[in-house]
Amino acid sequence: MHPTPPAKLPSCNPTRSFWIDSSPDANPLADEGSQDPLPSEADVCIIGAGITGVGVAYHLIELLNDGSFSVTHPFSIVILEARDFCQMLFIGRNGGHLTPTAFPKFAQRQALFNTLEAIKSYELEQYTVSLLVKIIEENGWATDIDLVEGGHINILFTEKEAKNKCKDFDMARQAQLNLDGVEWLSKEEVEEEYGAPYSGFREPEYNVWPLKLVTKLYQYARAHTGKYASLSLHTRTPVTAVTHGTASTYTVVTNRGSISCSRVVHATNAYASYLLPFLAGPDGIIPTRGQVMATRASVGIDQIRIPSWSGKEGFVYWFPRPVTQDTEKPLIIIGGSRDATAPSYELYVDDDSETHPLVGKALREFLPPVFEGKYDPDSEPEMEWTGIMGYTKMGDPFVGPVADLLVANPDRDLYKKQYIAAGYASHGMTRAFGCADVIAQMILAEISNKEWKEPDWLPQRYLTWNRRVE
Ligand SMILES: Cc1cc2nc3c(=O)[nH]c(=O)nc-3n(C[C@H](O)[C@H](O)[C@H](O)COP(=O)(O)OP(=O)(O)OC[C@H]3O[C@@H](n4cnc5c(N)ncnc54)[C@H](O)[C@@H]3O)c2cc1C
């Protein structure tokens, strides 16, 4: 059997996504820094300008500003992005759900890992979402980024799904997981309120315009560099190699020149194995294509109501976009379905310039029979797109120093001051910003010769030293 080849750089003609292409002012940072000369030196080069890369910069600056760490000179942070800002991958192409999972999969995680690890899986998501919402509210961004609160309803289509979720809920309750906001809904309640003849349960959740959220986070970080840091972003600047420079520096090589730096962060998610080839294959990060569409309901929002949804064990997820009038027919963002329809589940597919016809068919056919009379089975979506997720065997990301993934690799030392946070599968909005916080803390602790303190909410299994890949 041939070893799996590393990921390629992202494709250059992606499908058009609602979040990027439906509004001319959605992406003000699209080509930020693409013409500016690259600095010759930096303290840290962050590769990838998604929520992880921007999140690491945000947290570094916040930690320096609040006095948690001090540096001897202004700390220079450079973000390098292969394409336009948030253009290519998840954040500009995802489903928009900011849903901290409340308890699903608890029993499985408890059996596979242990009770504490299972609990931390949910605590990390609660921490990350609460922090993001706090930042959004404190800065008055809610309207700008279309923050919608209203709960997420999981439809239970079969007895088996209902039984599994009840088991998860019982085990989670016994383990004293915080289950505030979880509400079970009978078939009659769901039918009366929303018109779908199935039982379900509600979890706390938000929806956002993901690209606008990451734009705000970058702009905030840039405006708050103060006297302790500097920050620049260079889009359309793919990193093609990271090599060892002199002493303890790295040379980050791009199509527009090289930067010498003392630390590197890989925030490249599905594409991590392009620069870290030992992450190719089933034990590393598997590029996996996801598909989403924007389709119009045939009745007003007054008959749809605002909550967000998922069903079929979470493999299809959808929510209506906010509207200005009650009678306006909302645009529904719906994604998923690859698990049930696409051969090979779209695993190892890293090309988002195309959609998959079978996944598209399943998504088109999903809503009309569930909510009878509210969706026209013959209507065509207004937009349909794909994006590439980074799957791992365990479904959880790798977080920490890259060197710790390796044991016998002769180049291990090359990776000592390189960090990674990547591999969130289809559920990254609720985890990436928290994992970025961990990376920022690790870097500043290392620079200040302080001991890194593990946050209470971080699952042990995310850490690179618990996740050797060779
Ligand atoms: C179709 C789809 C639907 C999804 N729906 C949801 C959802 O509703 N809720 C949810 O929580 N999660 C969802 N996700 C997952 C979520 O979007 C991701 O987990 C999250 O965006 C990951 O963020 P990131 O910053 O780590 O990676 P990304 O957003 O992928 O950013 C990585 C960046 O690195 C850049 N890059 C890669 N290689 C290089 C290189 N060599 N040089 C320079 N730059 C490089 C890329 O261009 C990219 O911009 C979805 C994902 C997809 C694809």
The ligand as a MOL file (V3000), in Angstrom:
LIG
                    3D

  0  0  0     0  0            999 V3000
M  V30 BEGIN CTAB
M  V30 COUNTS 53 58 0 0 0
M  V30 BEGIN ATOM
M  V30 1 C -18.6850 22.8850 4.8640 0
M  V30 2 C -18.2860 23.1180 6.3050 0
M  V30 3 C -19.2650 23.3770 7.2700 0
M  V30 4 C -18.8870 23.5880 8.5970 0
M  V30 5 N -19.8420 23.9560 9.5050 0
M  V30 6 C -19.4830 24.2310 10.7750 0
M  V30 7 C -20.4320 24.7110 11.7030 0
M  V30 8 O -21.5780 25.0060 11.3560 0
M  V30 9 N -20.0420 24.8740 13.0020 0
M  V30 10 C -18.7550 24.6050 13.4040 0
M  V30 11 O -18.4650 24.7090 14.6080 0
M  V30 12 N -17.8140 24.2310 12.5230 0
M  V30 13 C -18.1460 24.0450 11.2230 0
M  V30 14 N -17.1870 23.6720 10.3160 0
M  V30 15 C -15.7910 23.5180 10.7800 0
M  V30 16 C -15.1280 24.8780 11.0560 0
M  V30 17 O -15.4580 25.7920 10.0430 0
M  V30 18 C -13.6040 24.6900 11.1640 0
M  V30 19 O -13.3240 23.7090 12.1130 0
M  V30 20 C -12.8620 25.9760 11.5340 0
M  V30 21 O -13.1740 26.9990 10.6430 0
M  V30 22 C -11.3540 25.7320 11.5530 0
M  V30 23 O -10.6900 26.9740 11.6320 0
M  V30 24 P -9.1290 27.0640 11.3510 0
M  V30 25 O -8.7540 28.4800 11.5040 0
M  V30 26 O -8.4200 26.0690 12.1910 0
M  V30 27 O -8.9660 26.5770 9.8590 0
M  V30 28 P -9.3350 27.3020 8.4600 0
M  V30 29 O -10.4890 28.1980 8.5930 0
M  V30 30 O -9.3850 26.2240 7.4590 0
M  V30 31 O -8.0860 28.2100 8.1850 0
M  V30 32 C -6.8510 27.6530 7.7820 0
M  V30 33 C -6.2090 28.6690 6.8560 0
M  V30 34 O -4.8740 28.2500 6.5510 0
M  V30 35 C -4.5940 28.6570 5.2210 0
M  V30 36 N -3.4660 27.8500 4.7360 0
M  V30 37 C -3.4050 26.5050 4.5560 0
M  V30 38 N -2.1720 26.1420 4.1500 0
M  V30 39 C -1.4350 27.2860 4.0620 0
M  V30 40 C -0.0890 27.5750 3.7070 0
M  V30 41 N 0.7730 26.6090 3.3580 0
M  V30 42 N 0.3250 28.8740 3.7210 0
M  V30 43 C -0.5050 29.8810 4.1030 0
M  V30 44 N -1.8010 29.6480 4.4600 0
M  V30 45 C -2.2620 28.3680 4.4450 0
M  V30 46 C -5.8810 28.3870 4.4680 0
M  V30 47 O -5.9730 29.0830 3.2550 0
M  V30 48 C -6.9180 28.8090 5.5160 0
M  V30 49 O -7.3690 30.1270 5.3420 0
M  V30 50 C -17.5230 23.4830 8.9650 0
M  V30 51 C -16.5460 23.2540 7.9970 0
M  V30 52 C -16.9230 23.1020 6.6720 0
M  V30 53 C -15.8550 22.9030 5.6290 0
M  V30 END ATOM
M  V30 BEGIN BOND
M  V30 1 1 1 2
M  V30 2 1 2 3
M  V30 3 2 2 52
M  V30 4 2 3 4
M  V30 5 1 4 5
M  V30 6 1 4 50
M  V30 7 2 5 6
M  V30 8 1 6 7
M  V30 9 1 6 13
M  V30 10 2 7 8
M  V30 11 1 7 9
M  V30 12 1 9 10
M  V30 13 2 10 11
M  V30 14 1 10 12
M  V30 15 2 12 13
M  V30 16 1 13 14
M  V30 17 1 14 15
M  V30 18 1 14 50
M  V30 19 1 15 16
M  V30 20 1 16 17
M  V30 21 1 16 18
M  V30 22 1 18 19
M  V30 23 1 18 20
M  V30 24 1 20 21
M  V30 25 1 20 22
M  V30 26 1 22 23
M  V30 27 1 23 24
M  V30 28 2 24 25
M  V30 29 1 24 26
M  V30 30 1 24 27
M  V30 31 1 27 28
M  V30 32 2 28 29
M  V30 33 1 28 30
M  V30 34 1 28 31
M  V30 35 1 31 32
M  V30 36 1 32 33
M  V30 37 1 33 34
M  V30 38 1 33 48
M  V30 39 1 34 35
M  V30 40 1 35 36
M  V30 41 1 35 46
M  V30 42 1 36 37
M  V30 43 1 36 45
M  V30 44 2 37 38
M  V30 45 1 38 39
M  V30 46 1 39 40
M  V30 47 2 39 45
M  V30 48 1 40 41
M  V30 49 2 40 42
M  V30 50 1 42 43
M  V30 51 2 43 44
M  V30 52 1 44 45
M  V30 53 1 46 47
M  V30 54 1 46 48
M  V30 55 1 48 49
M  V30 56 2 50 51
M  V30 57 1 51 52
M  V30 58 1 52 53
M  V30 END BOND
M  V30 END CTAB
M  END
